Amino acid sequence: MALEITESNFEELVIKSDKPVLVDFWAEWCGPCRMVGPIVDELSNDFEGRAVVGKVNVDAEGGISMKYGIRNIPTLLIFKDGEIVDKQVGVAPKQVLANKLEALI
């Protein structure tokens, strides 16, 4: 299961992580987000111990969304060493996201 990322734990889980981090920006009312959600949860299990996979609810955590200029959801950002190294806007197949993470491990 993907981690719930909030403003209070973002620094610890994402910026200070020594592993690549996939962050899914989503909302309850977003149809495409509901398609991506299960994929993100699967990736969390697949990459356990090798990468951090989490979700940011844009309605509850607007500060993070504003900081990273999230205008469309779902948006998935991939961080390495606290910096954004890749971005996926919209629905993508699981293998595309897995390949992006695998390339950083």
N, C-alpha and C positions, 0 to 999 in steps of 0.2 A: 504494500500500500504506500502510495506517495505521501511524503510529509506535508503537513500544513505549514506553509511559510507565512509568517506575519511580520509586521514592522519590528516587533520585539525580538524575533529570532533570526531575521534576515541576515544581519551582519555575521552572526555565528555560523549559520548553516550554509550560506552562499559565499559571502565575501572571504571569510577566513578558511574555507574548506581547502584541504590539500588534494581533493579529488575533483574531477569535472562535475558540474552541477547543471541539471536540466530543470528549468523552472517553467511551469505551465501557468500562464495567466488566463483565468477563466471566470465565468459567472453562471449562476444557477439558470438564468433565463436564456442562455446562449445555446441554441440547438447544436451547432458544430462543436461546441465545447463538450457536449455530452457524448459526441462521437470520439473525441480525442481522450477524454477522461480514462476510459478503460485501457487504452493503449499506454497512457502514462503510468497507470498502476502496474501493468505488465512489465514495463521497462524498469520500474522500481524494483520488482522482484528479480528480473533478469540481471540487473547490474548491482545487486546488493553487495556491499563491501568494495565495489570498484568505482561507483559513482553515486552522487546524491541526486535523488529525484523528488521534486516537490511541486506544490501547487499554491498559487496566490489567487485568492478570491478578490477580483478587482473592486467589487462593491464594498467589501469589508476592509480592504487594504489599499485605499486610493493613493496613499502617499508613495508606495512602491511603484504603482502603475505610472504616476505622474513623473517620478524620478527617471524612469526608463522610457518615457514617451510612448507608452502602450496606448494605441488608438483603436486597434482592431483586436478582437479576440475570436478564437484562441490565438495567442502568440506564445511561442516557446522560445525562451532565451537559454543559451548554453554558456555557462561561465567557466573559466579556467583561471586560477590564480587571482580571483576577484574581478576579472575583466570579462566582458561579453566577447565571445569568440565566434558565435554562430547564432542565427536567428531563423525561425520558421514561423511564418504568419499563415494561419489557416490550417485546415486538416491535412495531415501527411500520413502516409502509410507507416506502420510500426518500423519496418526495415530501414526506411530513410532516417528516422530518428535514431535508431540503434546504430546505424553506420556513423552518424555524426558523433555520438558518444564514444563509440569504439575507437574512432580515429584519435581521440584525446587521451586514451588510457595508456 
